[in-house]
Amino acid sequence: MSKEHVFSVVKKHLMQTVDGLSESQITLDKSMKDLGANSLDIVEIVSVSMRELKVKVPRSELSKLADIGGLVDLLHLISTQAVPASGDAKPT
């Protein structure tokens, strides 16, 4: 999955959660707080984005992020590291 796809998912959930926010206001260098999201909004946006992208990020990693670009990079990195369970080799 591309970074652009990850960014589009995060943008979609930001716009659904924060009232009056337009797509053009959301850039990688802004924080969600800059865009009017409160702490509960941020938890919701990150949670639903992870669920849609089918990734899990440790809370300790999330607390280090400063802006939307950092979140997108982290979600993209984790999504590229995920290996489907069906691809596991069986011992002989």
Disulfide bonds with the S-S distance in Angstrom:
none
